[in-house]
Amino acid sequence: MMIRRFFPLLVITFWVSFLPSLSFAGQGAYYHPNADRLFWFMILLDTHIGADSTCSQNLTWAVTQARQVIAPQFIVNTGDLTDSTNGGIIPNGPFQAEWDKYRQILEGAGINSSFYYDMPGNHDAYNDAHFAYYLANSIQGRATGTTQHSWVKQFPYGRYHFLGVCTPGNDGAPFSFWPWDNYGDHAGLDANELVFIQGELAKYPDAQLTLIFGHHPFEADYYSPTDTGLTYGLSAFLSLVDKYLVSLYGFGHTHNYRENFYYKNLTKGVYYMNVASLGKSDHDHYAVMAVDGNGLSMVPAQKGIWPVVLVTAPVDRCLGDCANPFAYEVPQGPANPIRALIFDPNPVTQVQFCIDGSAAWQDMQRINGTPIWEGHWNASTASPGSHVIEVRAQGSTLASDQIQTSVNPGLPVKKAMPWLYLLLFAD
Amino acid sequence: MKRLLTLVFIILGLVLGMSFAGAQTAKELDRRGLGHFGKAYYEAAPRQDHGKAASEYSQAERAFQEAIRSQPDWVDPYLHLGRTYFVQNKYVLAAEVYRRALTIAPQRKEIYLQLASALEMAGDYEGAVGVLKELRAQEVDDRSIRILDDFIQRLAQRAEERLQKDQGGGKQP
């Protein structure tokens, strides 16, 4: 009752009292009071269609059930779309049969080029210097006739730019057993590819965030000694990442999940995110990434395991690195919003958060018609500095996600918020 | 004596000339074969134009075979013919050609890989393991040996799985 009566006042109060506390950091993340600047998408990597039936089943699942439950803005697939083995062990394709299967799965799910952004990996490039099979069979290759892709998502609160870059080599080298040959994986970005990347980055100077996806890590030996990386074009590419304030480089290739920050030759660094393989990994098959008030958050997830829980606000100040240079601090306010996305095909009966491992779990409320849940943390007595927020959800199973944030008593919201908190919660 | 020397020079010239002409012909035939292969594998096949692909593959095979006849000690047309067979799923033929290529150029390590790949796709896992073991015996680099061991192990596992499946299948009524 109290909330309804004072609703217009509350809206004004929020904006007047909360906005001054916004803490802009790095590439523009800010602590937004509500959920109207939140979107999310799915990341699939290393689908390796053709390796075995599991790979096909996992992609089918991802673009049907997972897609329906998560309802992402779009799906990114950063390569090794096919395995190039046709069920064997030694990569020696391309095999049209693998591409036929890939197409069949996606077309069967009604996937199109406005929603699904697939780019080539080294397994799609062996023995194919001109990416003939990728161009003739992939979703984006067929739609655009190119190997690199640029797309924009426009919202009332701003424009977001995404780039898919073609990191496999352009020499059509076959797979090899020899480290001195980079196993035939002569990855890199050549002059033409870099010109495209630069042109697209320059097109959207007003983008709130720019996120880039590719198949390879920047450098070799990222996870294991056999992990290949870019062998040419890296320096020029990093210059562009730096110049255009790219917030994320997301890649696959290693079949392992790893969050990191890459700082070398960069002024601020870039969030350097490695996602495991949908086809070949035992866990962390895919990832959900969200943008909330320009703050990035992501969670790896396993095929068929629900719910998927992702805390989107406050932004995790340990995403990739502690402290993530793009993260913001939160005020010592009495009603700091906590937001989470909860995805589950079955009903989610309860979502709660707790602070610093406390036994006092506090309920969160679902925003009608969305997978977004919100709660408010009374941080007015929280000590300055680092705190852990955990959100747990009871759906198909009990699952949780946790993030770290930092309370900064110096943020001005401190004095403006107590009476607002009373209006909201003292009914 | 003078006549004899003249005769020797004429014969030598003829042999060298024929050899050079053979090499030129082989190169031209190989180049032509690659053109047909490219049209089949990179243009027709990915666009599901099976008729054109078959025709181009057939012309590629003929060109590479003629190149081999023209200059049997030149390894490149063998590799191209092997690849042409391989991409048409003619794995046994591909393996045969790669074996011949290995007798000509045993130092070319990539031929072992191609041969092992053809044998694997033909279902001859033991044969593929044997070829990779031959290659391993020549390797001195530890990292290469580890990679080869991994592939050998996985191929041997496939062989074992098939053996068990065959034995299991034999017990079925």
Contacts between the chains, C-beta under 8 A, distances in Angstrom:
chain1	res1	chain2	res2	distance
A	86	B	121	7.2
A	88	B	117	7.3
A	88	B	120	5.1
A	88	B	121	5.7
A	89	B	120	6.3
A	89	B	151	6.3
A	89	B	154	5.0
A	89	B	155	5.9
A	89	B	158	6.9
A	90	B	113	6.8
A	90	B	116	6.3
A	90	B	117	4.4
A	90	B	120	5.9
A	90	B	128	7.9
A	90	B	151	6.7
A	92	B	86	7.1
A	92	B	114	7.5
A	92	B	117	4.4
A	92	B	121	7.8
A	94	B	46	7.7
A	96	B	45	5.4
A	96	B	46	6.3
A	96	B	48	7.6
A	99	B	46	7.2
A	128	B	42	7.2
A	130	B	42	6.7
A	132	B	41	8.0
A	132	B	42	4.2
A	132	B	43	7.1
A	132	B	46	5.2
A	133	B	46	4.9
A	135	B	46	7.7
A	136	B	46	3.6
A	136	B	47	5.6
A	137	B	46	6.4
A	174	B	110	7.2
A	174	B	113	7.8
A	175	B	113	7.7
A	176	B	110	6.6
A	176	B	113	6.6
A	177	B	109	8.0
A	177	B	113	6.3
A	177	B	135	7.6
A	177	B	144	5.8
A	177	B	147	5.0
A	177	B	148	5.6
A	177	B	151	7.1
A	178	B	109	7.7
A	178	B	141	7.4
A	178	B	144	5.4
A	178	B	147	7.9
A	179	B	141	6.8
A	179	B	143	4.4
A	179	B	144	6.2
A	179	B	147	7.5
A	180	B	141	7.4
A	183	B	147	7.4
A	225	B	143	6.8
A	226	B	143	7.8
A	226	B	147	7.0
